[in-house]
Amino acid sequence: MHPCQIKVANERWRSSQNMVERLRVRAWLGGLCMAWVAVLGLGAASLAMPAKAQHLPAGYGERPTIPPPAQRWLPTVNWSVASEPWRHGEAPKPAATLEVGAFARGLKHPRWLHVLPNGDVLVAEAATEPEASWWPRAVIQNMVQRRSGAIVENANRISLLRDKDGDGVAEERFVLLEGLRQPFGMALINEALYVANTDSVVRFPYRSGVTRISDKGTKLLDLPVGHHWTRALLASPDGSKLYVTVGSGSNIAEKGMALEAGRATILELDIASGRARTFASGLRNANGMAFEPTSGQLWTVVNERDEIGDDVPPDYLTSVKDGGFYGWPYSYWGKNVDNRVKPPRPDLVATALTPDYALGAHTASLGLAYYGNDALPAPFRDGMFIGQHGSWNRREYSGYKVIFVPFRDGRPAGNPIDVLTGFLKDDASGVAHGRPVGVAIDAQGAVLVADDTGNTIWRISASRRQSQSAPQ
């Protein structure tokens, strides 16, 4: 099948307003992918099936049930479709005591957020780079990721948003930095702004209030590129170190561990010396990081492996121990061995740490922010806000929301609470208006959410109606 025919079908999908026509195109694409699967090993079984509505997956909490693996010859591929962006007046659905509004619209695939001490909000705008190949597997992968909104024109910039009057809407927008390569994590230490591109950590001079940085920056650290491209960044509380997440270069090291050198890790970069070391390993794709203030402990969220079942294994939230090994690729959720990985390493599996809190399988939990403010009502105090980008390889969608995990005495304590939902339509169409990624706490104690395919930054605050009706 010629790639041009794939492109025509993809455009036909996007332009069609008729559900029956969309299902015909979906079935055609599914049949094409199924034909190639036998040769290429690319699972696309559920591309030919109507998508199912989202529901809460199994595998949440401190002691999740881990079903046995269920490896299929045709793995499930069930991407959502970014065909209906938010219309004017539309927004995700907040929890009952909260409200949500658009802090900024019209961005270009906003992925990550950082709030500066003066209240300015930095937004990393970047997207997945398409595979530069006409090999059929790469063509199909590029096509489905374009349909899902993951591959778009890449802004490769950091924008600065400013809410001058404090009304919860950014009136001013500036391009602070551009010409970057898939920027993601950001951190400010004194008068230096650190940016994690997919291939490097770079330092730029910064002064409070500036709206443009023209300096070329100083590279501090090279990073491996490919596959999992996001690189989160977090400064230590004393500002002496930076922590950098580097996801794996594959699902389960199927191309060999030699290609995974320095990957599936959190690195620690010493600012004074410029030296970096592996702080923790075996973390397949760690993203957001946060320090829990009562214990001073570093926490992260991790995306686990694919293709062994709808509910295996769960993504997770965990404290990160210096020198800790968390299993990838040899095991998951502690010492559950992944028998697909050859050769096995029982010696490493014996040392694998069990994560602290399961977040459901394939939820793509990316954003993480600790909340210790009192601007939001209970129970949204003392805990972690988590942006779940949403599944692509589960028969029933999971994620596609922002949740809150309550903490007590420095540890998770209780069930997760839905904070922001409605990103995914509930009509079994597989259409997503947007997908949440990064989360951050603004200067007023509201929660900001980067919605990449919705091109919007949402702002969650306490419901004014609830506040007005509360007893004085």
N, C-alpha and C positions, 0 to 999 in steps of 0.2 A: 504494500500500500504506500503510495507516494506521500511524502510529508505535506505537500500542498493540499491533498484531500483531507488530511487531519486538520489543517488550518481552516479550510472551508467549513468543516463540521463544527469546529470550535466557534467560529464566527456565527454560524447558524444557530448554535446553542445560545450565544450571548444575545443575539438580536430577537430571538423568538419570545413572544409574550404569551404563547399558548402552551399550557402544561402538557397536553398530549404530544405536541410537536417536540417538546423538551425531552419527554420520556422516550420518544422514538430515537432522537439523537443520542441520548444516554445509552439506549440499548445497542445502537450501532457501534458506538465507541467501545462499549463493553465487549461486544462480539469481536471487534478488532483486537482489543487488548488480550482477550482470551486466546485468540489465535496465535499471538506472539508469546504468550506466557510459556507454552511448552518448550519454546526454543530459548527464551531469554530468562526465565525464572522470575518474571515480574508479575506478582499477583495483582489481579484486578477483578476478582470475582464479583464484588458488590457494585462495581460500576454499572453493571447491567440490571441492578435491582433498585427499586425505589428506596430512598433513604428512610430511616425510621426516626421518630421523634426522640429528642434527648430525654434521658432519665438518669437518676443517680446510680452510678455503677457500684458494683461491689468493691470492697477493698479500701475502706477508709478507716482511719484511727490508729491507735497504738498497737493493737493486736489484730491485724486484718487476717481474714481467712485467705490463704493462698491456694487456689485450685491447682490441680496438676496441669502441666503444659499440654497444649492441644495443637501440635504442629500440623498444618495443612499443606498439601501440595500447591494449592492456590491460596496464598494469604489474602486476607481481606484488605481491600483498598476502598475507602469510602470517604472521599474528600467532600467537604461542604463546598457550596458554589457561591461566589461573590457576585451575584447577578442583580441584586436589589439593594443598592446603598440606602442608608438612612434618608428618608424624605424630610422636608421641613416640618418641624414639630414632633418628629419621632425621636425616641430615646430608649435605651435599655430600661428594664424594670427594677427599681430599687426595692430593698426590704421595707417593710411597713413603716418603720420609724425614720426612714431616710428619704432623701430626695436627690435627684440627679439632674444636672444641666450640662450643656456644652460649654466647656471652658474655652475651647478653640476648635474651629472646623476648617476644612479645606487644606489640611496638611498632606504630605506625600508619604504615606505608609509610616506613621509614627510608631516606633517600637519601644523606646526606653525614655525614662524621665529622670531628671535630677533637679531638685529644688535648691536654689542658692540662698545664702544667708539673708540677702536683701529681699527675698520673695520672688525674684525672677525664676522662671521655669525653663529649663533646658530640655529640648526634645531631640532625640536622635532619630533621624528619618533615613531608613535604609531598608533594603529588601533582599530576598534571595537572588543570587545570580544564576541565570540559566546555564545548564550544561552546554558547553561549546562543542557539540557533537551531533552528527546526523545518525548516529547509531540508534536503532528503533527504540531501545529502552530509554535512552536520553530524550528522544523526541516525545515519547509518551509522558515521561516524568515532567518535562517542561510544560506540556500541554495541560495536564491536570493541575499543576501548580499555578499556571496562569488563570485557569478557571476558578481556583480557590482564592485568588488574590495574593498569593505568596510571591509570585514573580510579576513585578510591575516596573515601570520606569524608575530607576534607582536615583534618589535625590543625593545620597551620600553626603549629608550635611547635618549640622546641628543648628536648630533654630532656637531663638530666645523669645519667650512669651512673657508679656508684662501686663499685670492687672493693676493699673494705676489707681483706680478708685476703690479697690477692694470689694467689688460687687460680685466676684466669682466668675467674671468673664474677662479674658485677655483682650484689651483694646489695642495693644501694640505687638507687632511681630517683626523680628529681625533675623537675618541669616548671620549667625555668630561665626560659624566655621563651615567651609565647603571644600570640595575636592578631596574628601576623605574616602576610605575604602570600607564600606559597610560598618560605620561607627555604631557603637552600642553603649557600653558602659561609660560613665562619666564620674569624676570625683574631683572635689576642690580641696586643696590643702594649702593654706595661707594664700599666697598670690600666684598659685600655679593650678591650672586646670588640666587634669589628666583625662585622656580619651583612649578607650580601647577600640581600635579598629579590629577587623577580623584577622589582620596579619601583624599587628604591632600595638604596643602601648606608647603613646606620644604625650609629651608635656608641652603646654602652651602658657605663655604669660597671661595673667588675668588681673584686672582691677575692677572693683565693685562698680557696677553701673554701666560698664562698657557694653556696646551692642554689636561690635564687630572686632574680630581678631584676625589680623592679616599676617601675623608671624607664621613662618613655615612649621614651627614646632621642633622639638627635639625628641628623636626616637630613643626610648629607654629599653625596649625589649621586643625582639622578634617573636612572632607566634605562628604555629603551623596553621595552614589554611585547608579548606575543603570540608564538605559534608556539614556537620554542625558548625555554623559560622558565627554565632553570637558569642560575645566576650563581655561578660559583666565585670564590673569594677567596684570595689568598695575600699575606702580608706579605714585603717585601724583607728580606734578612738583617739589615740595620741598623735595621729598623723605621721607616724614613722614608717608605716608600711602600706602597701596596696595588695589587695587580694584580687586575683584574676581567674575567672572560670574559662576553661578550655575544654570544649566537648570532644567526644570521640570522633574519629574519622570514618566510622562505619557503624553498622548495627551491632555486630558481635565480633569485631576483628576478623571478619571473613577474608580480608585481604592480607592477614598476617600482622602479628604484633610489632614487627619492625616499622610498619607505617603508622603505628600509634604512639610513637615516642613523644613524650611530653603532653599527651592528650588524655582525656577523661580524668582531668585533674583540677584542683584549685592550686594556683601558684601564689607564692608570697614574694613580693618584690620589696626589697629594702631600699627606701628612698635615698638614704645617705650614701650607701655604697654602690647602688645600682645592681646588686646581685639578686638573682631570683632562685628560689628553690621550690620543690614540690611540697606543698603543705598537706595535701590529702590526695588520694588516688582511688581508682576504681569507681569513680563517679561518672556514669556514662555521659550525661549532658547536664551538668549543673548550670543554673542560670542565676536568678536573683539571690542576693545575699543580704543578711541583716545581722546586727549584733543585738542580742537580748540584754537589756541594760542591767538587770539585777544580778546576773551571773557573769556578764561580759563575754558570753559564749557566742561564737560565730555560728550562724545557721544558714542553710541553703535549701533550695528546691531542686530536685533532680528528675529529669525525664528518663525513664527506663527503656528497656529494649522492646523490640517488636516481633511479631510473627510467631508467637506461641500461645495465642488465645486472646479472647476479648477481655478477660479479667486477669491476665498474667503478663508481667508482674505489675504491681502498682507503682506509679510515680510517687515521690515521697518528699517530705519535709524532714530535715535532720540537722541536729547539731553536728559540727565538723570538728573532729579531733585531730590535733597536730600529729602527723604521721599515720593517720588512720587509712585503712584500705576498706572500700565499700563493695567489693565483689566483682565489678565489671572487668572483663567479660565473662569470667568463669562461673559466677554465681549471682543470684539476685535475692533481695530481701534477706540479707545475711548469708546463710550457707545453703540455700536452695540451688543446687548445681544445674547449670545449663549444659546439657549433654551435647548440644550442637557444637560447642567450642572445642577445637582440637589443636594441639594436644591438651588434655586436662591438666589443671594445676591444683591438686588436692592440698598441697602445702599452703598455697595462697588462700584457698577457700577456708581453710581452718582458721585463718586470721581475720576473715571478713566480718566487719561490724554490721549489726542490724540497725537500720534506720529507726528514727524515733516515731514517725507518724506517716501513715499511708494516705495518699491523696487520690486514689482511684487509678485504674489502669488507663493509659493512653490519654490522660487529660491534658497533657502538654502544659504542666504547671511551670510558668516562666517568671512572672512577677512576684516580688516578695518585699514587704515593708512592715516593720514592726510599728505598732500603734500603742502609744502610752499617753495619749492626750485625753482630755475630757470634753472636747468639742462635739463628739458623737455620743449618742445615748448608749447606755448598757443594752445589750452585752458587747458592744463593739469597742471595748476598752481592754488594754493589756492582752495583746495577741498579735497574730500575723495576718495581714491581708495578702491574698494570693491571687494573681491573675492566671486563669486557666485558659490557654489559647484554644484548646479543643482538639478532639481526636481526628485522625484521618484513616485509621486502620482498625476500626471497631464497627461491628454491624449496627449497633445502636450508638449514636453519638454520645460522647462524654465530654465534660468540660464546658467550654463556651460560656464562662461566667467568672465572676469574682467571688471568692469565698473568704470567710474569716475563721481562723482557728484560735479559739480562746486559750490563753496561757494562765497558769497559776504557779507561783514559786519557780519561775524560769523555765517551765515545761508545758507542753500542750496538755489541756485539761478539758475534755469534752468534745462533742461532735462539731463538725464544721457547720457554719451557718452561711446560707446563700445571701450575698450582699447585692449583687447586680446580675440579673439574668435577662433573657429576651434577645440575646445576640443572634441566636439561631431560631428561625421560624419553627413553630410547633405544628405545622401542617404536613409533615412527612415529605416536604419538597427537597430537603437538604440545602435550602438557601440560608445563608448567613448574612445579616445586615452588617455585621462587624465581628471582630475577634479581639478580646482583651489580651494585652501583653503586660507591659510594665505598669507598676503601681508606685505611687509616692505620696507623701504627706505634705500638704502645702503649708504656708506660713500661718494660716488660720485654723489648722487642724482638720481640714477637709481632705478627702482622699482623691487623688488624681489617677485616672486610668487611661493608658494609651491604647487606642483601638486602631490597629494597623489597617485592616481592610476597610474600616469605616472612616478612616482619615480624620479622626476626631480625638480630642482629649476630653474625657468626661470628668465631671467634678461631683463627688458624692458628699453631701453634708446632712446635718440633722434636719428633719422635716420641720418647716416653720409652723405647720398646722399642729404638729405634736407639741412643739415648744409653747405655742400660744394656749393650748388646752391643758398643759401641765399645771398642777396645783402650785400656787405661789407660797 
